[in-house]
Every structure is written in structure tokens, then in C-alpha cells.
Amino acid sequence: MRREDVVVAAVAIAACIVAFALTFRFSATTPAAMMSGMGAEFFPRLVIALIVVLAVCIALGIGSPPMERPAPVPLGVWITAGVLVAFMFAVELLGMWLASFVLLVGLARMWGEKSYLKTGLAAIGLLAVVYLVFVRLLKSNFPGGLIAGLWS
């Protein structure tokens, strides 16, 4: 057993315990029509149980051949993760569409793309497809953000 594997398994199991506890709230928040049969909590609990089994396998070293220590995670990965966390807050402030456009253009620039025009057009094209599929076809909506709420 490697120490890193035990830590990863412990974190996964702790997250599973929290997720499993949250499934007990399903009966209070799920419509009665969805509670028939196995219930809304069955599939999430099944997935959680599978994750716990796999985490125990990781902790015990089952199916994990010996290997070299992996290279450290590059700084760009951590910066990208931070940008994605900031994006979640930006959606609440700016709304989905503006925050997504800024994210797409910003990440492309951060990853080395030089042309704002190409990046902007690609972002607009991607967001147009997302709009057509989710808003028009599936009749969904996305958060408008606090700033958009000032004008409504």
C-alpha cells in the first residue's frame, strides 16, 4: 500500500459518505411521481457504493501495479482549475453567456492562441450551438446573472 493511494481512497470514501447522507434528502425534495419503483435515491446510492468499492481497492493496492512516481502537475493545470472555479462565480455575476464567452476566449489566450478574432468567432459559434440545442430545442434556460437582473 502506497501512502498516496490510501490518502486518495480516504478522500473518496469521505466524499461518498457525504454524498450518501445527501441522498436521504431526496424524499423531501423529489416529487411523489418520481418516488415510485426503486426511488430517486437508488441509482445515486448504487454509484456511491461502486465508488467506495473501487476506493477500497485503491487503498489495498488491488489492480494497481507498481509504478514510478508521476511527474508534478504543471502550473498551467492549477491556473486553469482556478479559472474554472472563478467561472462558477462569474456565471452568478455576469450570466451564463457572457461568462462563457469570457472563459472560452480567456482560456484560449492562456493556452497560446494569439488571434482574438479566431478565438472570439469560435466562442460565438460554440455558444450559438449550445443556445440552439439547450434553449431552443430542449426548452431550457441558463442563469442571467446579477448584472442582467439590474435591467429587468
NULUMTI-839257 format. One record per atom (N, C-alpha, C): x, y, z; residue number from 1. Coordinates in pm, whole numbers, padded with zeros to 5 digits. Each point is the difference from the previous one (the first is absolute). Layout:
% residues N
{atom {X Y Z} NUM}
...
//
This chain:
% residues 152
{atom {00084 -00119 00000} 1}
{atom {-00084 00119 00000} 1}
{atom {00087 00124 00000} 1}
{atom {-00026 00087 -00096} 2}
{atom {00070 00127 -00006} 2}
{atom {-00079 00105 00077} 2}
{atom {00073 00086 00067} 3}
{atom {-00064 00103 00081} 3}
{atom {-00095 00087 -00084} 3}
{atom {00042 00036 -00121} 4}
{atom {-00082 00085 -00086} 4}
{atom {-00132 -00068 -00034} 4}
{atom {00006 -00131 -00024} 5}
{atom {-00122 -00074 -00033} 5}
{atom {-00097 -00002 00118} 5}
{atom {00053 -00015 00119} 6}
{atom {-00086 -00001 00119} 6}
{atom {-00065 00136 00019} 6}
{atom {00075 00108 -00025} 7}
{atom {-00057 00135 00013} 7}
{atom {-00110 00022 -00103} 7}
{atom {00026 -00039 -00125} 8}
{atom {-00101 00015 -00105} 8}
{atom {-00125 -00080 00035} 8}
{atom {00019 -00123 00045} 9}
{atom {-00114 -00084 00037} 9}
{atom {-00077 00060 00117} 9}
{atom {00069 00052 00099} 10}
{atom {-00067 00060 00116} 10}
{atom {-00082 00122 -00041} 10}
{atom {00055 00083 -00087} 11}
{atom {-00074 00118 -00047} 11}
{atom {-00123 -00043 -00079} 11}
{atom {00015 -00100 -00086} 12}
{atom {-00113 -00048 -00079} 12}
{atom {-00109 -00058 00091} 12}
{atom {00040 -00076 00099} 13}
{atom {-00099 -00060 00091} 13}
{atom {-00069 00108 00083} 13}
{atom {00075 00100 00043} 14}
{atom {-00061 00111 00075} 14}
{atom {-00102 00074 -00086} 14}
{atom {00033 00023 -00126} 15}
{atom {-00094 00066 -00092} 15}
{atom {-00124 -00088 -00020} 15}
{atom {00021 -00130 -00007} 16}
{atom {-00113 -00093 -00016} 16}
{atom {-00092 00001 00121} 16}
{atom {00058 00012 00118} 17}
{atom {-00082 00006 00121} 17}
{atom {-00089 00124 -00003} 17}
{atom {00058 00113 -00040} 18}
{atom {-00079 00123 -00011} 18}
{atom {-00109 -00015 -00106} 18}
{atom {00037 -00053 -00116} 19}
{atom {-00098 -00017 -00108} 19}
{atom {-00111 -00097 00042} 19}
{atom {00038 -00107 00067} 20}
{atom {-00101 -00097 00045} 20}
{atom {-00096 00066 00099} 20}
{atom {00052 00080 00090} 21}
{atom {-00086 00069 00097} 21}
{atom {-00096 00095 -00072} 21}
{atom {00046 00062 -00108} 22}
{atom {-00086 00092 -00074} 22}
{atom {-00115 -00073 -00071} 22}
{atom {00018 -00128 -00029} 23}
{atom {-00108 -00073 -00068} 23}
{atom {-00122 -00019 00090} 23}
{atom {00016 00017 00130} 24}
{atom {-00115 -00012 00089} 24}
{atom {-00092 00122 -00011} 24}
{atom {00048 00105 -00064} 25}
{atom {-00082 00119 -00021} 25}
{atom {-00088 -00012 -00124} 25}
{atom {00022 -00103 -00081} 26}
{atom {-00074 -00013 -00125} 26}
{atom {-00150 -00011 00023} 26}
{atom {-00042 -00070 00101} 27}
{atom {-00144 -00019 00022} 27}
{atom {-00068 00132 00032} 27}
{atom {00072 00093 00059} 28}
{atom {-00060 00130 00033} 28}
{atom {-00003 00093 -00120} 28}
{atom {00090 -00020 -00096} 29}
{atom {00009 00093 -00112} 29}
{atom {-00046 -00059 -00133} 29}
{atom {-00028 -00130 -00004} 30}
{atom {-00038 -00066 -00125} 30}
{atom {-00152 -00011 -00009} 30}
{atom {-00057 00033 -00117} 31}
{atom {-00145 -00014 -00017} 31}
{atom {-00044 -00145 00021} 31}
{atom {-00121 -00018 00048} 32}
{atom {-00051 -00133 00031} 32}
{atom {-00001 -00091 -00122} 32}
{atom {-00023 00057 -00119} 33}
{atom {-00004 -00081 -00121} 33}
{atom {00134 -00067 -00029} 33}
{atom {00110 00061 00043} 34}
{atom {00133 -00056 -00024} 34}
{atom {00041 -00098 00110} 34}
{atom {-00075 -00008 00106} 35}
{atom {00037 -00086 00113} 35}
{atom {-00053 -00142 -00015} 35}
{atom {-00077 -00027 -00106} 36}
{atom {-00052 -00135 -00019} 36}
{atom {00112 -00093 -00047} 36}
{atom {-00021 -00128 00015} 37}
{atom {00103 -00096 -00041} 37}
{atom {00116 00000 00097} 37}
{atom {00119 00004 -00053} 38}
{atom {00119 -00007 00085} 38}
{atom {00028 00130 00073} 38}
{atom {-00055 00109 -00043} 39}
{atom {00022 00127 00066} 39}
{atom {00116 00076 -00063} 39}
{atom {-00003 00130 00018} 40}
{atom {00101 00086 -00060} 40}
{atom {00138 -00021 00060} 40}
{atom {00007 -00052 00120} 41}
{atom {00129 -00015 00066} 41}
{atom {00073 -00128 -00037} 41}
{atom {-00067 -00095 -00068} 42}
{atom {00061 -00130 -00026} 42}
{atom {00126 00010 -00087} 42}
{atom {-00010 00065 -00115} 43}
{atom {00115 00005 -00091} 43}
{atom {00118 00077 00060} 43}
{atom {-00023 00118 00061} 44}
{atom {00115 00067 00063} 44}
{atom {00066 -00085 00108} 44}
{atom {-00079 -00070 00079} 45}
{atom {00058 -00086 00104} 45}
{atom {00078 -00116 -00061} 45}
{atom {-00048 -00052 -00111} 46}
{atom {00071 -00107 -00070} 46}
{atom {00136 00049 -00050} 46}
{atom {00002 00119 -00059} 47}
{atom {00126 00058 -00049} 47}
{atom {00094 00029 00117} 47}
{atom {-00054 00052 00108} 48}
{atom {00081 00029 00119} 48}
{atom {00061 -00130 00054} 48}
{atom {-00078 -00106 00005} 49}
{atom {00053 -00129 00048} 49}
{atom {00112 -00050 -00091} 49}
{atom {-00017 00016 -00129} 50}
{atom {00105 -00041 -00094} 50}
{atom {00128 00082 00022} 50}
{atom {-00014 00129 00021} 51}
{atom {00117 00085 00026} 51}
{atom {00070 -00043 00128} 51}
{atom {-00076 -00034 00103} 52}
{atom {00060 -00046 00126} 52}
{atom {00077 -00130 -00022} 52}
{atom {-00059 -00094 -00075} 53}
{atom {00069 -00126 -00028} 53}
{atom {00130 00026 -00075} 53}
{atom {-00004 00086 -00100} 54}
{atom {00121 00032 -00075} 54}
{atom {00103 00073 00086} 54}
{atom {-00046 00086 00091} 55}
{atom {00092 00070 00090} 55}
{atom {00069 -00097 00094} 55}
{atom {-00073 -00100 00049} 56}
{atom {00061 -00103 00085} 56}
{atom {00104 -00077 -00080} 56}
{atom {-00030 -00031 -00127} 57}
{atom {00098 -00068 -00086} 57}
{atom {00126 00085 -00017} 57}
{atom {-00018 00130 -00016} 58}
{atom {00116 00090 -00012} 58}
{atom {00081 -00004 00129} 58}
{atom {-00067 00010 00113} 59}
{atom {00070 00003 00129} 59}
{atom {00078 -00129 00023} 59}
{atom {-00056 -00113 -00042} 60}
{atom {00067 -00129 00021} 60}
{atom {00099 -00034 -00111} 60}
{atom {00006 00083 -00102} 61}
{atom {00094 -00025 -00109} 61}
{atom {-00046 -00106 -00098} 61}
{atom {-00128 -00033 00001} 62}
{atom {-00054 -00102 -00090} 62}
{atom {-00012 00061 -00140} 62}
{atom {00062 -00065 -00097} 63}
{atom {-00007 00048 -00137} 63}
{atom {00085 00122 -00026} 63}
{atom {00094 00028 00087} 64}
{atom {00085 00117 -00013} 64}
{atom {00146 -00045 -00004} 64}
{atom {00052 -00023 -00119} 65}
{atom {00138 -00048 -00009} 65}
{atom {00099 00106 00048} 65}
{atom {00116 -00043 00046} 66}
{atom {00102 00098 00042} 66}
{atom {00041 00087 -00119} 66}
{atom {00022 00126 00028} 67}
{atom {00042 00091 -00106} 67}
{atom {00084 00112 00058} 67}
{atom {00064 00072 -00090} 68}
{atom {00083 00112 00043} 68}
{atom {-00088 00112 00053} 68}
{atom {00061 00085 00078} 69}
{atom {-00071 00118 00050} 69}
{atom {-00033 00090 -00120} 69}
{atom {-00125 00042 -00014} 70}
{atom {-00037 00084 -00115} 70}
{atom {00065 00138 00008} 70}
{atom {00012 00062 -00115} 71}
{atom {00055 00136 -00006} 71}
{atom {-00095 00095 00071} 71}
{atom {00053 00109 00054} 72}
{atom {-00089 00097 00066} 72}
{atom {-00097 00063 -00101} 72}
{atom {-00115 00039 00051} 73}
{atom {-00102 00062 -00085} 73}
{atom {00052 00138 -00042} 73}
{atom {-00001 00029 -00131} 74}
{atom {00049 00130 -00046} 74}
{atom {-00082 00116 00056} 74}
{atom {00064 00114 00015} 75}
{atom {-00065 00119 00055} 75}
{atom {-00122 00042 -00082} 75}
{atom {00007 -00017 -00131} 76}
{atom {-00112 00037 -00086} 76}
{atom {-00128 -00074 00032} 76}
{atom {00012 -00123 00046} 77}
{atom {-00118 -00078 00038} 77}
{atom {-00066 00062 00123} 77}
{atom {00080 00039 00097} 78}
{atom {-00054 00062 00121} 78}
{atom {-00064 00135 -00032} 78}
{atom {00062 00075 -00089} 79}
{atom {-00057 00130 -00039} 79}
{atom {-00133 -00021 -00071} 79}
{atom {-00005 -00098 -00091} 80}
{atom {-00124 -00031 -00070} 80}
{atom {-00109 -00041 00098} 80}
{atom {00034 -00082 00098} 81}
{atom {-00098 -00041 00102} 81}
{atom {-00051 00122 00076} 81}
{atom {00090 00092 00034} 82}
{atom {-00042 00122 00069} 82}
{atom {-00091 00086 -00086} 82}
{atom {00029 00008 -00129} 83}
{atom {-00085 00076 -00092} 83}
{atom {-00139 -00063 -00007} 83}
{atom {-00007 -00132 -00002} 84}
{atom {-00130 -00068 -00006} 84}
{atom {-00081 00022 00128} 84}
{atom {00067 00005 00114} 85}
{atom {-00070 00031 00126} 85}
{atom {-00051 00144 -00005} 85}
{atom {00084 00091 -00049} 86}
{atom {-00043 00140 -00013} 86}
{atom {-00117 00012 -00096} 86}
{atom {-00002 -00085 -00103} 87}
{atom {-00110 00001 -00097} 87}
{atom {-00134 -00028 00068} 87}
{atom {-00001 -00091 00096} 88}
{atom {-00126 -00031 00070} 88}
{atom {-00056 00125 00068} 88}
{atom {00087 00081 00057} 89}
{atom {-00045 00123 00064} 89}
{atom {-00035 00106 -00105} 89}
{atom {00073 00000 -00111} 90}
{atom {-00028 00096 -00107} 90}
{atom {-00137 -00024 -00062} 90}
{atom {-00043 -00125 -00008} 91}
{atom {-00132 -00030 -00055} 91}
{atom {-00107 00066 00086} 91}
{atom {00016 -00004 00130} 92}
{atom {-00097 00064 00090} 92}
{atom {-00002 00152 -00019} 92}
{atom {00115 00056 -00028} 93}
{atom {00010 00146 -00014} 93}
{atom {-00034 00047 -00142} 93}
{atom {00063 -00061 -00100} 94}
{atom {-00012 00046 -00138} 94}
{atom {-00109 -00071 -00079} 94}
{atom {-00039 -00118 00044} 95}
{atom {-00093 -00080 -00078} 95}
{atom {00077 -00104 -00081} 95}
{atom {-00070 -00103 -00043} 96}
{atom {00063 -00112 -00068} 96}
{atom {00068 00040 -00130} 96}
{atom {-00067 00080 -00082} 97}
{atom {00050 00026 -00134} 97}
{atom {00124 00088 00002} 97}
{atom {-00001 00109 00073} 98}
{atom {00117 00087 00005} 98}
{atom {00116 -00068 00072} 98}
{atom {-00029 -00067 00110} 99}
{atom {00107 -00069 00074} 99}
{atom {00062 -00111 -00085} 99}
{atom {-00082 -00072 -00077} 100}
{atom {00052 -00106 -00086} 100}
{atom {00086 00057 -00112} 100}
{atom {-00043 00111 -00058} 101}
{atom {00079 00063 -00105} 101}
{atom {00137 00044 00053} 101}
{atom {-00002 00065 00116} 102}
{atom {00126 00044 00061} 102}
{atom {00088 -00120 00033} 102}
{atom {-00060 -00107 00053} 103}
{atom {00076 -00121 00032} 103}
{atom {00065 -00060 -00125} 103}
{atom {-00078 -00017 -00104} 104}
{atom {00052 -00063 -00121} 104}
{atom {00113 00082 -00063} 104}
{atom {-00020 00129 -00009} 105}
{atom {00104 00086 -00058} 105}
{atom {00122 00005 00093} 105}
{atom {-00025 00014 00129} 106}
{atom {00111 00007 00096} 106}
{atom {00083 -00127 00005} 106}
{atom {-00065 -00115 00003} 107}
{atom {00076 -00126 00001} 107}
{atom {00078 -00020 -00128} 107}
{atom {-00060 00034 -00112} 108}
{atom {00072 -00014 -00127} 108}
{atom {00125 00088 -00001} 108}
{atom {-00012 00123 00048} 109}
{atom {00118 00089 00008} 109}
{atom {00103 -00056 00098} 109}
{atom {-00047 -00049 00114} 110}
{atom {00091 -00053 00100} 110}
{atom {00075 -00122 -00053} 110}
{atom {-00065 -00079 -00085} 111}
{atom {00062 -00120 -00055} 111}
{atom {00080 00026 -00126} 111}
{atom {00010 00128 -00041} 112}
{atom {00092 00034 -00107} 112}
{atom {-00059 00051 -00129} 112}
{atom {-00130 00006 -00014} 113}
{atom {-00059 00054 -00123} 113}
{atom {00023 00151 -00003} 113}
{atom {00044 00051 -00114} 114}
{atom {00035 00142 -00011} 114}
{atom {-00114 00086 -00054} 114}
{atom {-00085 -00056 -00083} 115}
{atom {-00101 00079 -00070} 115}
{atom {-00129 00012 00082} 115}
{atom {-00032 00123 00035} 116}
{atom {-00127 00024 00068} 116}
{atom {-00117 -00026 -00095} 116}
{atom {00020 00031 -00128} 117}
{atom {-00108 -00017 -00097} 117}
{atom {-00038 -00147 -00014} 117}
{atom {00098 -00087 -00023} 118}
{atom {-00029 -00143 -00013} 118}
{atom {-00062 -00056 00128} 118}
{atom {00056 00038 00112} 119}
{atom {-00049 -00050 00128} 119}
{atom {-00141 00049 00027} 119}
{atom {-00024 00128 -00027} 120}
{atom {-00134 00056 00021} 120}
{atom {-00103 -00065 -00089} 120}
{atom {00035 -00022 -00127} 121}
{atom {-00094 -00065 -00093} 121}
{atom {-00027 -00144 00041} 121}
{atom {00103 -00071 00043} 122}
{atom {-00020 -00137 00046} 122}
{atom {-00090 -00003 00124} 122}
{atom {00022 00093 00093} 123}
{atom {-00083 00007 00121} 123}
{atom {-00145 00032 -00035} 123}
{atom {-00020 00095 -00090} 124}
{atom {-00136 00034 -00041} 124}
{atom {-00067 -00118 -00068} 124}
{atom {00074 -00071 -00086} 125}
{atom {-00056 -00118 -00067} 125}
{atom {-00038 -00108 00099} 125}
{atom {00086 -00029 00096} 126}
{atom {-00030 -00101 00100} 126}
{atom {-00120 00040 00085} 126}
{atom {-00003 00125 00043} 127}
{atom {-00112 00046 00082} 127}
{atom {-00130 00002 -00080} 127}
{atom {00007 00025 -00131} 128}
{atom {-00120 -00004 -00085} 128}
{atom {-00055 -00143 -00007} 128}
{atom {00089 -00098 -00013} 129}
{atom {-00044 -00140 -00001} 129}
{atom {-00062 -00037 00134} 129}
{atom {00064 00039 00110} 130}
{atom {-00054 -00028 00133} 130}
{atom {-00138 00065 00015} 130}
{atom {-00013 00124 -00047} 131}
{atom {-00128 00070 00008} 131}
{atom {-00108 -00074 -00080} 131}
{atom {00033 -00037 -00123} 132}
{atom {-00098 -00068 -00085} 132}
{atom {-00045 -00134 00060} 132}
{atom {00097 -00076 00050} 133}
{atom {-00034 -00132 00054} 133}
{atom {-00076 00011 00131} 133}
{atom {00053 00077 00095} 134}
{atom {-00059 00000 00134} 134}
{atom {-00117 00096 00016} 134}
{atom {00008 00118 -00057} 135}
{atom {-00106 00098 00020} 135}
{atom {-00114 -00022 -00099} 135}
{atom {00034 -00013 -00127} 136}
{atom {-00106 -00015 -00102} 136}
{atom {-00055 -00142 -00007} 136}
{atom {00088 -00099 -00011} 137}
{atom {-00045 -00137 -00021} 137}
{atom {-00052 -00064 00129} 137}
{atom {00076 00011 00109} 138}
{atom {-00037 -00065 00125} 138}
{atom {-00080 00089 00094} 138}
{atom {-00024 00124 -00040} 139}
{atom {-00080 00096 00079} 139}
{atom {00054 00020 00141} 139}
{atom {00131 00006 00012} 140}
{atom {00065 00024 00129} 140}
{atom {00037 00148 00009} 140}
{atom {00048 00042 00113} 141}
{atom {00049 00137 00011} 141}
{atom {00126 00001 00085} 141}
{atom {00074 00107 -00010} 142}
{atom {00124 00014 00074} 142}
{atom {-00007 00125 00086} 142}
{atom {00080 00003 00108} 143}
{atom {-00007 00117 00089} 143}
{atom {00040 00129 -00071} 143}
{atom {-00077 00104 00029} 144}
{atom {00026 00130 -00061} 144}
{atom {00106 00079 00075} 144}
{atom {00020 -00028 00127} 145}
{atom {00099 00072 00079} 145}
{atom {-00056 00122 00068} 145}
{atom {00074 00047 00098} 146}
{atom {-00043 00115 00078} 146}
{atom {00001 00128 -00083} 146}
{atom {00097 00014 -00087} 147}
{atom {00009 00122 -00082} 147}
{atom {-00118 00008 -00094} 147}
{atom {-00039 -00111 -00063} 148}
{atom {-00116 00001 -00089} 148}
{atom {-00127 00029 00080} 148}
{atom {-00003 -00039 00126} 149}
{atom {-00116 00027 00083} 149}
{atom {-00021 00148 00029} 149}
{atom {00104 00081 -00016} 150}
{atom {-00013 00144 00022} 150}
{atom {-00089 00066 -00105} 150}
{atom {-00003 -00058 -00120} 151}
{atom {-00077 00060 -00108} 151}
{atom {-00140 -00058 -00012} 151}
{atom {-00030 -00104 00073} 152}
{atom {-00134 -00060 -00013} 152}
{atom {-00093 00044 00110} 152}
//
